[in-house]
Amino acid sequence: MKIIAPRSGEAFRLAAGQKLTVIDPEGEQVADLLAYSRHDIREVISSGRTLDYAGKIYLTAGDPIYSNRSNILLRIVEDTVGRHDFLLTPCSRDTFRILYDDPAPHRGCFGNLAEALAPWGIEPDNIPVAFNCFMNVPIDPATGELRVLPPLSRAGDRIAFIAETDLIIGLTACSAGQSNNFRYKPIHYEITG
């Protein structure tokens, strides 16, 4: 079991066939997840293609996560929560400045991912919309308005993915207060197979 400290991130390899389990050990904590093909880092998870092909915005067990080249990179194989977000971008200094009016903004998940992925040759401009594990973003059916509510995850809840190809994964313990009910906690993960 690996631990990602609050408001930080990591990057690591995930081989084809391996299982990545992301665990919320304390509850109500979001984890931003990115996946890049290890064979060509220009191939990366795609919110647009995944949601288009799935025909829905709330992904869960059985659903694939596609790349910008329409290849399946990951498949969700276990999900004890059933509510995750694939619409909103990783929080950043600009998120804190614009949405929170923070005069001393945290670098956010975007900055944490950029730092963790830099050794793999992945530049900040190549960071797309992340799959936000446990993030609760309901949409008003009449107006289309997005709201960020506390995650539905409780202590020990998990989501697990199988890699369909060799990947580089970026994963955070999210830094945005609104996403985490204004508390910052760790994220756990484990790799098996």
Secondary structure, DSSP 8 states (H G I E B T S, - for coil): -EEE-TT-EEEEEE-TT-EEEEEESSBS--EEEEEEESS-TT-BB-HHHHHHHHTSS---TT-EEEBTTS-EEEEEEEESS---BSSS----HHHHHHHS--SS---HHHHHHHHHHGGGT--GGG----EEET-B--B-TTT--B--B----BTTEEEEEEESS-EEEEEE----TGGGTT----EEEEEE-
